[in-house]
Amino acid sequence: MAAAQRPTIRELIRQRRRFVGRRQEMAAFRENFTVPPEDAAHHFLFHVRGDAGVGKTTLLRQLENTAREHRALTASVDESVNSVPEVMAAISAQFAQAGHPLKSFDKLLATYRQRRHEADAAAQQPAAPQPPPEGAAGGPQPSASSAFAVRAGLAGLGMVPGVGAFAGVAEPDRIAQAADRARAKLSARLRSHDDVDLVISPLDALTPAFLNDVGEVAASVPWMVWFFDTYERTGPLLDLWLRDVMFEGRYGSLPANAVVTLGGQGMLAPRCWADYADLVVDLPLVPFTEAEARQLLTAKGVDDEQVIEVVLRLTGGLPVLVSMLAEARPTTPEAVGDPSGTAVERFLKWVSDETHRSVALAAALPRRLDEDVFAAAVGDERAELYGWLRSLPFVGDGSGRCRYHQVVRTAMLRLQRNQSPQAWRARHLRLADAFARWQRQIEETLEGDEKWEHERWLDYRLEEAYHRLCATPEETLREELRAYVCAYIDHASASWEHRWRQMLVEAGRDSGSGSVAAWGDRLLAESTRSDLVDNATRLLDEVGSDERAAAMALGLRGMVRADMNELEGALADAERALELDADCVRALAARGSVHLDRELYEQALESFDRAVALDPDFPWPLARRGETYRLLGRYEESLTDLNRSFDLHESAWTVGTRAQVHHAMEDYEKALADFGRAVEITPEWSWIYAERARTYRFLGRDEEALADCERALELGADYAAFGRVHALRNLDRYEEAIDAADRCLASHPEDQGVLAERGEAYRMTDRFQEALADFGRAIEIEPSYVFALVRRGQTHEHIGLLGEALADFDAAASASPDDAWVLANRGALRLRLGDDEAALADLDRALGLGPDGLLALESRARCHLLAGRYAEAAADIERAAALDDHDLDVAFAHAMLVSHTAGLDGARERWTAFEALLEEHGDQWDPQAGVAAPIISRSALGDGAGAERLMAELTATRPYWQIVDDVIRALDDLGLCPGADPALLAALRAPLAELRAGLAPGGPDGGSR
């Protein structure tokens, strides 16, 4: 911290004497600087909270002084900031003033502001004229912006950034960046894709640079402390970003010597901060105790006991009131004011001029003042009193604007509303007309709908609505709700709409209208799709006489109901809306969605086509039409729609669906790239992780698949349990797979996928009876479940139930006649059964469907070998080896083929190579096969003793029927080769035949496992 910023002894003493009370809060904050960050007793986040006037701002200033006493580099931010980039810019500016500039960040911030300026210029350019769609109603139709999709609650479509199933209506950090037509204009205007991303998603670029510089600066100072005042106003903008920066590391992390202090009226939002509540030091403030109030009055020079008693009675210990009354330094009780007088009279006790008093009252009507608003409130003839007003103790000043303290303004508003309702109405209407006039002036400089992207116009629109609501609450409420359903949802950003909802609450409170405040509270409380449906229903009651507004409300409700899978209600809403307005895009989109969910794809396309024709820039029907095309296998058309939808609004659902299209087109790297983008947009949406895990499984990247399934389950996606069991089983972690399946089946006993996966884990650990039970149950639930049928067939084959195995493979082939895997398994079994002709037919067809099937190639090579078709067998083996030269079955088949064609002496090199490969890649086979196969290779190499030793080892491994049968068949094949030793082979075969008979069904050990 620069020396010039260090307080002097005299300044510190003055500050301490001026500030009274809050000793416990001060002590907790001060003592934190004596505890190193590595100590568990150190705290990183403080939250000062309490009602208006309780002294939060004053305490935060004193805490900042305390931090500076401990040589902390500090920065303070309040509601004057309107975005996260502004917060970072404000902190950077204060650090620079203290001699610690954030150079790299400032450079990138300057680039962002320049590119943003260029983007604004692009937004000002008129769009190419579009002919009205055929049959469209007169007048311009609204362009349904990306903001609509968010506030329609279409969480199933992932159109709500930062969420899984649903995250409510306002996610300002990301949604506010999205605007219709922006990306297309910016791509043509700006210099690079990085510049477009910087403007569209500034947090992703600015925050890492900011944190990197902050970390370097923090390394040069003992402490770094940020203060966020009036957090009840800025919290909706900053919550997610601040949480990510402090605790979740999305953009990087704050250094360990950083401390953050928030000051606001209410509790921190549970949805954002619940997981970190234990890390927050809660500092609730209450009014002063009598001793604290007396201390403050004494410090202000008020020491008359009667005066003190009057002040205590009037203020109730509320610090702002104690301080304001003390500022006049009253010496008698009468000087304080009549105890029965109004609060306003007390606040203005020291303002004796009636003109000044009336100006102070009139200027309380606007929510925030600048010179223009002040003149509109008090009249041009009194406009010169703006400077005087700013000097009043209850008027705060900042960034060229000022505002009354909430406690004072509330009292003044109540006084004026009650004293003269007509004057109250007239004054608010005059202010509303002024804001409307300023809007019109801005509109004259804009084209089309560009006003919805103009910050000052939006501010003026908000204030006009506020003053009209205060003047005529019930009438204006209906108009505002009509505007909400017909215009705001479609055009305004989510952050502006959130401000509009807050404005309703304030207008209802200030005008005394419970219905206005109730609407604001209701809309702010939206957190589920059910809430949206309920509010849309209430909107219908409010706007029902306006057919267009009613159609829009019905369309909205229909879209949300469709997303909730309430298909009957959604379709009824859509049809009713279309009766009122045949061109209602929302209704067409809702109807299309219902048809899509009912798998009526052509009817869905008809509705989506009409919606897109009416509004080509509405991302929702484009995305849903893209999904329809995907399900129809029309992948190129699907990509066209999904690309366009994503350009209009960067939705996690849209890019996730596009990933599914890439997966279906077997372009797995593009699929993973899109899933990665979806995770960036909505890092806590379980569906993305579950779907990406599926792509990882196809690529054999089972560790990554498992990690994604684990994350999906953490986020509440129970259906990811199947993927988790599958990944564990593929990683040969069979016991873990069985345990995971047990936990899932305890709550979902009819999950046939998990049953089949557990059955496969049982099969791979030779627990055949348990495997058969699980496969059987899965097949009972879904008789055409091919995976379970094939795996049960293999299990039957393992234990020698070949008829049952063939029946399973036949059932699988009936359910999926063009499945190469099914045909290859049935062909191999038919070969074991001696039905060579049927086996060859199956294997030929399998390879026709999938030329790269190793099982089919190896089995057909064996079929050709047994029939003496050596050239054909060699061709299949050569093809298989080219696909995988480390496959043990292929290497074994190759050695056997050479044994037939060149004799055992000529095949020695192949058998030796097989044994070397088995040594290196033996984990391809189960332990019994790893012992059984060398019996053949040792026999082929003339090592009878080695073969007999392996025979004993094989018995010890407790082989199952199929293993022993395979060894016997291989010995028989070897006996047909030139140079074979019949005596050795017979000596080996006899005990194996006895072992096989014991393992056969009905034998002493048959089917016991």
Secondary structure, 3 states (H helix, E strand, C coil): CCHHHCCCHHHHHHHHHHCCCCHHHHHHHHHHCCCCCCCCCCCCEEEEECCCCCCHHHHHHHHHHHHHHCCEEEEEECCCCCCHHHHHHHHHHHHHHCCCCCHHHHHHHHHHHHHHHHHHHHHHCCCCCCCCCCCCCCCCCCCCCHHHHHHCCCHHHCCCCCCCCCCCCCCHHHHCCCCCCHHHHHHHHCCCHHHHHHHHCHHHHHHHHHHHHHHHHHCCCCEEEEEECCHHHHHHHHHHHHHHHHHHCCCCCCCCCEEEEEEECCCCCHHHHHHHHHHEEEEECCCCCHHHHHHHHHHCCCCCHHHHHHHHHHHCCCHHHHHHHHHCCCCCHHHHCCCCCCHHHHHCCCCCCHHHHHHHHHCCCCCCECHHHHHHHHCHHHHHHHHHHHCCCCEEEECCEEEECHHHHHHHHHHHHHHCHHHHHHHHHHHHHHHHHHHHHHHCCCCCCHHHHCHHHHHHHHHHHHHHHHHCHHHHHHHHHHHHHHHHHHHCCHHHHHHHHHHHHHHHHHHCCHHHHHHHHHHHCCCCHHHHHHHHHHHHHHHCCCHHHHHHHHHHHHHHHHHCCCHHHHHHHHHHHHHHCCCCHHHHHHHHHHHHHCCCHHHHHHHHHHHHHHCCCCHHHHHHHHHHHHHCCCHHHHHHHHHHHHHHCCCHHHHHHHHHHHHHCCCHHHHHHHHHHHHHHCCCCHHHHHHHHHHHHHCCCHHHHHHHHHHHHHCCCHHHHHHHHHHHHHCCCHHHHHHHHHHHHHHCCCCHHHHHHHHHHHHHCCCHHHHHHHHHHHHHHCCCCHHHHHHHHHHHHHCCCHHHHHHHHHHHHHHCCCCHHHHHHHHHHHHHCCCHHHHHHHHHHHHHHCCCCHHHHHHHHHHHHHCCCHHHHHHHHHHHHHHCCCCHHHHHHHHHHHHHHHHHHHCHHHHHHHHHHHHHHHHHCCHHHHHHHHHHHHHHCCCHHHHHHHHHHHHHCCCCHHHHHHHHHHHHHHHCCCCCCHHHHHHHHHHHHHHHHHHCCCCCCCCCC
